[in-house]
Amino acid sequence: MSAQPPKSTPSSPTRPQAQAQAQAGGSIITEPTAGADAETQALHHALIQWVSSFSSALSRPCSQIDKDWFRLIGTLEHTPTPASLTSSATASSSSAHWIPRYNNLKKLHRLLCSYLTDVLGMPDPTTSPSRAPILLDKIARHADTHQLALLTSLLLVVAALETSVQARLMQVIEAHLQAASVGHAGMLDRGDDPVVSQVQVAQLLMEKRQIEARHRQLQQDYEQLAADYEMIATTSTKPRLATTSSTEILHSPLSPTSSTSLSLSQSTTAAAATAGTLTADLTIARDECRSSTHARRPGAQVGRLGRSGRTGTHVKDQVDEMQDVGAQLARAQAQVEKWKARVAEAADVKRQVKEGEEERVRLKAQGDASTTSSDVERERKVASEWEARYLALQEQHARVVAEVESEVARERERVGELVEQVRELEDLAAATRVQGESLSSLGESSSSSSGRPPANDADLGERAKLAAEAAALRAQVADLRQERETMHAQFEGHKQLLAKARALIVQANKERAELVEQHAAELSRQSPWHRPNPLQPQPPLCRIIIRPCRRRNPDAFPEAIQALQLQIEGYQRETQALWAENKALRDQWRREQAWMASAWYQVVSAKSSGVSVGANGATATAGQQQVGNTWLAQQRRLLSEHIMKQF
């Protein structure tokens, strides 16, 4: 034997091919060869000793035992010899007693089955009914050739050996396998047998599934044709004598048992014959049923009238939804009235501010009359409290105005939705009117069709029923028109109310602006404690407070006056920083509001007037002359004026 690894022969099976053969259930073990030479016998006995001497190191999970197998089967990477197997068995032998060998073989068999099931996805050999169980005790005690061959073939399935080595070992196993082991054999093929690849097996399975699906489709077509034939035979008014061939075909359907026995060609021929026969039957039945076409026309008319009635019901549902929207608008109007009442509270705010100013003037006069530091401190605290109260009232007024503005914006969106719904209702009313006219013409045509009397009483009843349904639909159309006019009147009233609310909001904003300007003028004239414009530089507050006291009594409490001066200067620096930050935030908010108004106007105006925006931002407007006169342009101007009045 050569020590170099032999080249793999093309006919030797690979590991995926062996797995495919094992899954297909094929047996590759043949009859035992008659005259095995002495070398084969020696190799077989060495293989028995090698397999039966596996140590107990195979105790890890089935996904990690490849390393142990590579270590144990490493000596078989080249062409095996009795000497190499004997040396491996001697090196790996742990005990000469049969009980340790039995335990090791049991553990090896369990790990092999787990690897085949969990890793390779193959069926478990221990639960397969077509595979005989491996008796490990016979291998451990008596070195049974047949059982050892089964265990060795199972081991070689998952061993990553060369194909030539696997073929050689399988020849050794087959040489000493009994004839009864033909159906329970291993999973590797000999080198001279034809190889069936997994791709070919998958192709055969796919063709089998396609043939079965085609057969089921043909059977379903046959059953459908038979059902159509029975329906035509029962609805036809004139009896017809069926031919012997079609009767035989109809009375012998394909059952699951018979379809299994028939071949695919026979099923196809029977289905084609049945289809031809049924086609002729359908032609005859169509000629026979032409006479009863006039009798089925009123039924079609009734169906069309039913569909028209369902359309009218749909319009009625739309009108009900419009009424619900009107109720929601009424509730929104009540909410607007509530916010108007809150805006009316601005007069109370003005009165409270005036009272506060009068109280401040009085306290200021008292502070001027007082010469003590305690009086100055008390007056300063009172003035601070009134200033905080005024700021709180101003914030409350601003919050109320913001809420009213948000409510008006929401009402504007609701009015837009109502306009769209009214347009949809107008379209539905027009469609309903057209359908009513078509139904009236249909009733007149049905009453005077072909200028001859009805054939029987059934036709008279159906025509009367059609006329009644047409009259009911016309009445329903008239009701819908009346409801549409009512909804139009309600919508116009809502628009007027919304215009009044918008005018009230503008008036409230004007009054608030006047109140703020008047208050600022009064502060600039009367109060040294408040600055008329916080954005312009003013003298420090310490000079306003301390300078009059120093003029009255320059030698009184110099340390207290200096401490107070430092404290007030610190407060003044913090206040100036806060005012600067507030100015920056306000400018940023104003820019964002202006950008938002401009973008809102441009996008909505583009959608409503047919503007197409190009890739470079250029717009092509169809009606560019009247864009400034649209309702959106007016809204933009109002929003811009509102933003300018805010600041």
C-alpha positions in Angstrom: 0.0 0.0 0.0 1.2 3.5 -0.8 1.6 6.1 1.9 0.4 9.0 -0.4 -3.3 9.9 -0.5 -4.9 8.6 -3.7 -6.7 10.8 -6.1 -10.5 10.8 -5.9 -12.2 8.8 -8.7 -15.0 10.5 -10.6 -17.4 7.7 -9.8 -16.8 7.8 -6.1 -19.7 9.3 -4.1 -19.3 12.5 -2.2 -20.9 13.3 1.2 -24.0 15.2 -0.2 -24.6 12.4 -2.6 -24.5 9.9 0.2 -26.9 12.0 2.2 -29.3 12.2 -0.8 -29.1 8.5 -1.3 -29.8 7.9 2.4 -32.9 10.2 2.2 -34.1 8.5 -0.9 -34.1 5.2 1.0 -31.9 3.4 -1.6 -29.7 0.5 -0.7 -26.2 0.3 -2.0 -24.9 -2.8 -0.2 -24.8 -5.8 -2.6 -24.2 -9.5 -2.0 -21.0 -10.3 -0.2 -18.1 -11.1 -2.5 -17.2 -14.8 -2.6 -13.5 -14.9 -2.6 -12.0 -12.3 -0.3 -8.2 -12.3 -0.2 -6.1 -12.5 2.9 -5.4 -8.7 2.9 -9.1 -7.9 2.9 -9.7 -10.4 5.8 -6.8 -8.8 7.8 -8.1 -5.3 7.1 -11.6 -6.3 8.2 -10.4 -7.8 11.5 -8.3 -4.7 12.1 -11.3 -2.5 11.4 -13.3 -4.5 13.9 -10.7 -3.9 16.6 -10.4 -0.2 15.7 -14.1 0.6 15.9 -14.7 -1.5 19.0 -11.8 0.3 20.8 -13.2 3.8 20.6 -12.5 5.6 23.9 -15.1 7.5 26.0 -13.9 10.9 24.8 -17.0 11.2 22.5 -19.1 12.9 25.2 -19.7 16.3 23.8 -22.8 17.7 22.0 -23.5 16.4 18.6 -22.6 19.8 16.9 -19.1 19.7 18.3 -18.0 16.1 18.0 -16.5 16.5 14.5 -13.1 17.2 16.2 -13.2 13.9 18.0 -14.1 12.1 14.8 -11.3 13.8 12.9 -8.9 12.8 15.7 -10.1 9.2 15.8 -10.3 8.8 12.0 -7.2 10.7 11.2 -5.3 7.6 10.5 -7.7 6.7 7.7 -6.9 9.8 5.6 -4.7 7.7 3.4 -5.4 4.2 2.1 -6.0 2.1 5.3 -3.9 -0.9 6.2 -4.2 -3.6 8.9 -1.0 -2.2 10.5 -2.3 1.4 10.7 -5.7 0.2 12.1 -4.0 -2.1 14.6 -1.7 0.7 15.9 -4.7 3.1 16.2 -6.7 0.5 18.1 -3.8 -0.1 20.4 -3.2 3.6 21.0 -6.9 4.4 21.6 -7.8 1.2 23.6 -8.9 2.0 27.1 -9.9 -1.4 28.4 -9.8 -5.0 27.4 -13.1 -5.9 29.0 -16.3 -6.0 26.9 -18.4 -3.7 29.3 -16.3 -0.6 28.7 -16.3 -1.3 25.0 -20.1 -1.7 25.1 -20.5 1.6 26.9 -18.2 3.4 24.4 -20.0 2.0 21.4 -23.4 2.9 22.9 -22.3 6.5 23.4 -20.8 6.6 19.9 -24.1 5.2 18.4 -26.2 7.8 20.3 -24.0 10.7 19.1 -24.1 9.4 15.5 -27.9 9.3 15.5 -28.1 12.8 17.1 -25.7 14.2 14.5 -27.6 12.7 11.7 -30.9 14.1 13.0 -30.0 17.5 14.3 -27.1 18.6 12.1 -27.6 16.8 8.8 -31.4 16.8 9.0 -31.7 13.0 8.1 -34.2 10.6 9.7 -33.3 8.9 12.9 -31.9 5.4 12.2 -33.3 4.1 15.6 -36.9 5.0 14.7 -36.9 4.0 11.0 -39.1 0.9 10.5 -37.1 -0.2 7.4 -33.8 -0.3 9.3 -32.8 -3.1 11.6 -31.5 -2.1 15.0 -27.7 -2.4 15.7 -26.9 -4.9 18.5 -23.9 -3.2 20.2 -23.5 -6.0 22.8 -22.7 -8.5 20.1 -20.0 -6.2 18.7 -18.5 -5.7 22.2 -18.7 -9.3 23.3 -18.4 -11.4 20.1 -17.1 -8.9 17.5 -20.2 -9.7 15.3 -19.3 -8.9 11.7 -22.7 -8.0 10.5 -23.5 -5.6 13.4 -20.0 -4.0 13.2 -20.5 -3.4 9.4 -23.8 -1.6 10.1 -22.2 0.6 12.8 -19.1 1.3 10.6 -21.2 2.3 7.6 -23.2 4.7 9.8 -19.9 6.2 11.1 -18.5 6.7 7.6 -21.6 8.7 6.5 -20.6 11.7 8.7 -16.8 11.2 8.4 -15.1 13.8 6.2 -12.8 11.3 4.4 -11.7 11.2 0.8 -14.0 9.3 -1.6 -11.4 6.7 -2.3 -10.9 5.9 1.4 -14.7 5.7 1.9 -15.0 3.4 -1.2 -12.2 1.1 0.1 -13.7 0.8 3.6 -17.2 0.1 2.2 -15.7 -2.7 0.0 -14.2 -4.2 3.1 -17.6 -4.0 4.9 -19.5 -5.4 1.9 -17.1 -8.3 1.6 -18.2 -9.6 5.0 -21.8 -8.4 5.2 -24.5 -11.1 5.2 -27.0 -11.4 2.5 -29.9 -10.5 4.9 -28.4 -7.0 5.3 -29.3 -5.9 1.8 -32.3 -3.7 3.1 -30.5 -2.3 6.1 -27.2 -1.2 4.7 -25.0 1.8 4.9 -25.0 4.9 2.8 -22.0 5.1 0.5 -21.8 3.6 -3.0 -19.1 1.6 -4.7 -16.9 3.2 -7.2 -18.2 1.3 -10.2 -22.0 1.9 -9.5 -23.8 4.8 -11.2 -24.1 8.0 -9.0 -27.5 9.6 -8.5 -27.0 13.2 -7.5 -29.3 15.2 -5.2 -30.1 17.6 -8.1 -31.5 14.7 -10.2 -33.5 13.5 -7.3 -34.9 17.0 -6.7 -35.8 17.2 -10.5 -37.6 13.9 -10.4 -39.6 15.0 -7.3 -40.5 18.3 -8.9 -41.7 16.5 -12.1 -43.8 14.2 -9.9 -45.4 17.1 -8.1 -46.1 18.8 -11.4 -47.8 15.7 -12.9 -49.9 15.3 -9.7 -50.9 19.0 -9.8 -51.9 18.6 -13.5 -53.9 15.6 -12.8 -55.8 17.3 -10.0 -56.5 20.3 -12.3 -57.9 18.0 -15.0 -60.1 16.3 -12.4 -61.4 19.7 -11.2 -62.1 20.8 -14.8 -64.0 17.6 -15.4 -66.1 18.1 -12.2 -66.8 21.8 -13.2 -67.9 20.7 -16.7 -70.2 18.0 -15.2 -71.8 20.5 -12.8 -72.4 23.0 -15.7 -74.0 20.3 -17.8 -76.3 19.3 -14.9 -77.3 23.0 -14.3 -78.1 23.5 -18.0 -80.1 20.2 -18.2 -82.3 21.2 -15.2 -82.9 24.8 -16.4 -83.8 23.9 -20.0 -87.5 23.9 -20.9 -87.3 21.3 -23.6 -86.0 17.8 -22.8 -83.2 16.5 -24.8 -82.1 13.0 -25.4 -78.6 12.6 -24.4 -76.2 10.5 -26.4 -74.8 7.3 -25.2 -71.3 8.5 -25.1 -72.0 11.6 -23.0 -74.3 9.6 -20.7 -71.6 7.1 -20.1 -69.0 9.8 -19.5 -71.3 11.7 -17.1 -72.2 8.6 -15.1 -68.6 7.5 -14.7 -66.8 10.4 -12.9 -63.2 10.2 -11.8 -63.1 9.1 -8.2 -59.9 9.3 -6.1 -59.6 5.4 -6.3 -60.1 5.2 -10.0 -57.9 8.3 -10.8 -55.1 6.6 -9.0 -55.3 3.6 -11.2 -55.7 5.5 -14.5 -52.6 6.9 -16.1 -52.1 10.5 -17.0 -52.7 10.0 -20.7 -56.1 8.2 -20.1 -57.2 11.0 -17.7 -56.3 13.7 -20.3 -58.2 11.8 -23.1 -61.3 11.4 -20.9 -61.3 15.0 -19.9 -60.9 16.1 -23.6 -63.8 13.9 -24.7 -66.0 15.2 -21.9 -65.1 18.8 -22.7 -66.1 18.3 -26.4 -69.4 16.6 -25.5 -70.3 19.3 -23.0 -69.4 22.0 -25.5 -72.0 20.6 -28.0 -74.5 20.3 -25.1 -74.0 24.0 -24.2 -74.5 25.0 -27.8 -77.9 23.2 -28.0 -78.9 24.5 -24.6 -78.1 28.1 -25.6 -80.4 27.8 -28.7 -83.1 26.3 -26.5 -82.8 29.1 -23.9 -83.0 32.0 -26.4 -86.8 31.7 -26.4 -86.9 32.5 -22.6 -84.6 35.5 -22.8 -87.6 38.0 -22.9 -89.0 36.4 -19.7 -85.7 37.1 -17.9 -85.5 40.8 -18.9 -87.7 42.1 -16.0 -85.4 40.3 -13.6 -82.4 42.2 -15.0 -84.4 45.5 -14.8 -85.2 44.7 -11.2 -81.5 44.1 -10.5 -80.6 47.5 -12.1 -83.3 49.2 -10.1 -81.9 47.5 -6.9 -78.4 48.8 -7.7 -79.9 52.3 -8.2 -81.7 52.1 -4.9 -78.5 51.1 -3.2 -76.9 54.2 -4.8 -79.7 56.4 -3.4 -79.1 54.8 0.0 -75.5 55.7 -0.2 -76.4 59.3 -1.0 -78.7 59.3 2.0 -75.9 58.1 4.2 -73.7 60.9 2.8 -76.4 63.4 3.7 -76.6 62.0 7.2 -72.9 62.4 7.6 -73.2 66.0 6.4 -75.8 66.6 9.1 -73.4 65.3 11.6 -70.7 67.6 10.3 -73.2 70.5 10.7 -73.8 69.6 14.3 -70.0 69.5 14.9 -69.8 73.0 13.3 -72.5 74.2 15.6 -70.6 72.9 18.6 -67.5 74.6 17.3 -69.4 77.9 17.0 -70.4 77.5 20.6 -66.8 77.1 21.5 -66.0 80.2 19.5 -68.6 82.1 21.5 -67.0 80.9 24.7 -63.6 82.2 23.5 -65.2 85.5 22.6 -66.4 85.8 26.2 -62.9 85.3 27.3 -61.7 88.0 24.9 -64.3 90.3 26.5 -62.5 89.8 29.8 -59.7 92.1 28.4 -61.7 95.1 29.6 -61.5 93.6 33.2 -57.8 93.2 32.7 -57.5 96.8 31.6 -59.4 97.9 34.7 -57.2 95.8 37.0 -54.1 97.3 35.4 -55.5 100.8 35.9 -56.2 100.1 39.6 -52.7 98.7 40.0 -51.2 101.8 38.5 -53.2 104.0 40.8 -52.1 101.9 43.8 -48.5 102.1 42.5 -48.7 105.9 42.2 -50.1 106.1 45.7 -47.4 103.9 47.1 -44.8 105.9 45.2 -46.0 109.1 46.8 -45.8 107.4 50.2 -42.3 106.3 49.4 -41.3 109.8 48.4 -42.6 111.1 51.8 -40.7 108.4 53.7 -37.0 108.9 54.5 -36.2 105.6 56.1 -34.6 102.6 54.4 -37.4 100.3 55.6 -40.0 102.4 53.8 -37.9 102.2 50.6 -37.6 98.5 50.9 -41.3 98.0 51.5 -42.3 100.3 48.6 -39.9 98.4 46.3 -41.4 95.1 47.3 -45.0 96.4 46.7 -43.9 97.7 43.3 -42.3 94.4 42.4 -45.5 92.5 43.4 -47.6 94.8 41.2 -45.2 94.4 38.3 -45.4 90.6 38.6 -49.2 90.8 38.8 -49.3 92.9 35.6 -46.9 90.5 33.8 -49.1 87.6 34.9 -52.2 89.3 33.5 -50.5 90.1 30.3 -49.4 86.4 29.9 -53.0 85.3 30.6 -54.3 87.7 27.9 -51.7 86.4 25.4 -52.6 82.8 26.2 -56.3 83.5 25.7 -55.6 85.1 22.4 -53.4 82.2 21.3 -56.2 79.7 22.2 -58.7 81.7 20.2 -56.4 81.8 17.2 -55.8 78.1 17.3 -59.5 77.5 17.5 -60.1 79.7 14.5 -57.5 77.8 12.6 -59.2 74.5 13.4 -62.5 76.0 12.3 -61.0 77.1 9.1 -59.8 73.6 8.4 -63.3 72.2 9.2 -64.9 74.7 6.8 -62.5 73.5 4.1 -63.5 69.9 4.8 -67.2 70.9 4.7 -66.7 72.6 1.3 -65.2 69.4 -0.1 -68.1 67.3 1.3 -70.7 69.7 -0.2 -68.9 69.3 -3.6 -69.1 65.5 -3.2 -72.8 65.7 -2.3 -73.5 67.9 -5.4 -71.7 65.3 -7.6 -73.8 62.5 -6.0 -77.0 64.5 -6.4 -76.2 65.0 -10.1 -75.5 61.3 -10.5 -78.7 60.5 -8.7 -80.7 62.8 -10.9 -79.3 61.2 -14.0 -80.1 57.7 -12.6 -83.7 58.9 -11.8 -84.1 60.1 -15.3 -82.8 56.9 -16.7 -85.1 54.9 -14.4 -88.1 57.0 -15.5 -87.2 56.4 -19.1 -86.7 52.7 -18.3 -90.2 52.5 -16.7 -91.8 54.2 -19.7 -89.9 51.9 -22.1 -90.9 48.8 -20.1 -94.5 49.9 -20.1 -94.6 50.4 -23.9 -92.0 47.9 -25.1 -92.7 46.5 -28.6 -96.3 48.0 -28.5 -98.0 44.7 -27.6 -99.8 43.6 -24.4 -97.9 41.6 -21.7 -97.6 37.9 -22.2 -99.1 36.9 -18.8 -100.0 38.2 -15.4 -96.5 37.7 -14.1 -95.2 40.4 -16.6 -98.0 42.8 -15.4 -97.0 42.3 -11.8 -93.3 42.8 -12.5 -93.9 46.0 -14.5 -96.1 47.4 -11.8 -93.4 46.6 -9.3 -90.9 48.3 -11.5 -93.1 51.4 -11.8 -93.6 51.6 -8.0 -89.9 51.3 -7.4 -89.2 54.0 -10.0 -91.7 56.3 -8.3 -90.1 55.6 -4.9 -86.7 56.4 -6.2 -87.9 59.7 -7.7 -89.4 60.7 -4.4 -86.2 59.8 -2.7 -84.3 62.0 -5.2 -86.6 64.9 -4.5 -86.0 64.5 -0.7 -82.3 64.4 -1.3 -82.4 67.6 -3.3 -84.4 69.3 -0.5 -81.9 68.1 2.0 -79.0 69.4 -0.1 -80.6 72.9 -0.3 -81.0 72.9 3.5 -77.4 71.9 3.9 -76.3 74.7 1.5 -78.3 77.2 3.6 -76.7 75.9 6.8 -73.3 76.1 5.3 -73.8 79.7 4.3 -74.9 80.5 7.8 -71.8 78.9 9.2 -69.6 80.9 6.8 -71.3 84.1 8.0 -70.7 83.1 11.7 -67.1 82.3 11.0 -66.7 85.7 9.3 -68.2 87.4 12.4 -65.9 85.4 14.7 -62.9 86.5 12.6 -64.0 90.1 12.7 -64.4 89.9 16.5 -60.9 88.4 16.8 -59.4 91.2 14.8 -61.3 93.8 16.9 -60.0 92.1 20.1 -56.4 92.2 18.8 -56.8 95.9 18.0 -58.2 96.6 21.5 -55.3 94.6 23.1 -52.7 96.5 21.0 -54.3 99.8 22.1 -54.3 98.7 25.7 -50.7 97.8 25.6 -49.7 101.1 23.9 -51.8 103.1 26.4 -50.2 101.3 29.3 -46.7 101.8 28.0 -47.4 105.5 27.5 -48.7 105.8 31.1 -45.7 104.0 32.4 -43.3 106.2 30.5 -45.1 109.3 31.9 -45.7 108.3 35.6 -43.5 105.4 36.7 -39.8 105.5 37.3 -40.0 101.8 38.2 -40.9 100.5 34.7 -39.2 101.1 31.4 -41.3 102.0 28.4 -39.4 99.9 26.0 -37.4 96.9 27.3 -35.4 96.6 24.1 -33.8 100.0 24.3 -31.0 100.8 26.8 -32.2 102.4 30.0 -30.4 103.7 33.1 -29.8 101.1 35.8 -32.5 100.6 38.3 -30.2 101.3 41.3 -29.9 104.9 40.1 -33.7 105.3 40.1 -34.1 103.9 43.6 -30.9 105.1 45.4 -30.4 108.6 43.9 -33.6 110.2 45.5 -32.7 108.7 48.9 -29.1 110.0 48.6 -30.3 113.5 47.8 -32.7 113.5 50.8 -30.2 112.1 53.3 -26.7 111.6 51.9 -25.1 110.5 55.2 -27.7 107.9 56.2 -26.8 104.2 56.0 -23.9 104.4 53.5 -23.0 100.6 53.8 -26.7 99.6 53.3 -27.1 101.8 50.3 -23.9 100.4 48.7 -25.0 96.8 49.3 -28.4 97.6 47.9 -26.7 99.2 44.9 -24.6 96.1 44.2 -27.5 93.8 44.6 -29.7 95.8 42.2 -26.9 96.0 39.7 -26.6 92.2 39.7 -30.3 91.9 39.2 -30.1 94.5 36.4 -27.4 92.5 34.5 -29.4 89.3 34.8 -32.5 91.1 33.5 -30.6 92.5 30.5 -29.3 89.1 29.6 -32.8 87.6 29.8 -34.2 90.4 27.7 -31.5 89.9 25.0 -32.2 86.1 24.9 -36.0 86.8 24.7 -35.4 89.2 21.8 -33.4 86.6 19.9 -36.0 83.9 20.5 -38.8 86.3 19.5 -37.0 87.3 16.2 -36.4 83.6 15.4 -40.1 82.7 16.1 -41.2 85.6 13.9 -39.1 84.5 11.0 -40.4 80.9 11.4 -44.0 82.2 11.4 -43.4 84.2 8.3 -41.7 81.3 6.5 -44.5 79.0 7.5 -47.2 81.4 6.2 -45.3 81.8 2.9 -44.8 78.1 2.4 -48.4 77.3 3.4 -49.7 79.9 0.9 -47.4 78.7 -1.9 -48.1 75.0 -1.5 -51.9 75.2 -1.1 -52.2 77.9 -3.8 -50.1 75.7 -6.2 -52.4 72.7 -5.6 -55.6 74.7 -6.0 -54.5 76.7 -9.1 -52.6 74.0 -11.0 -49.0 75.0 -10.4 -46.3 72.4 -11.4 -43.0 72.7 -9.5 -39.9 71.7 -11.4 -36.7 70.1 -10.2 -34.9 73.5 -9.9 -37.7 75.1 -7.9 -39.3 77.0 -10.8 -43.1 77.1 -11.0 -45.4 77.3 -14.0 -48.8 78.7 -13.0 -51.8 78.5 -15.3 -53.7 81.3 -13.6 -50.9 83.5 -12.3 -52.8 86.8 -12.7 -55.5 86.1 -10.2 -53.4 84.4 -7.5 -53.2 87.6 -5.3 -57.0 87.9 -5.3 -57.7 84.4 -4.0 -59.0 83.5 -0.6 -55.6 82.0 0.3 -53.9 85.3 -0.5 -56.3 87.2 1.7 -55.6 84.7 4.5 -51.9 85.2 4.0 -52.2 89.0 4.3 -54.3 88.6 7.5 -51.7 86.3 9.0 -48.9 88.7 8.1 -50.8 91.6 9.8 -51.4 89.4 12.8 -47.7 88.6 13.1 -46.7 92.2 12.8 -49.3 93.3 15.4 -48.0 90.6 17.8 -44.7 92.5 18.1 
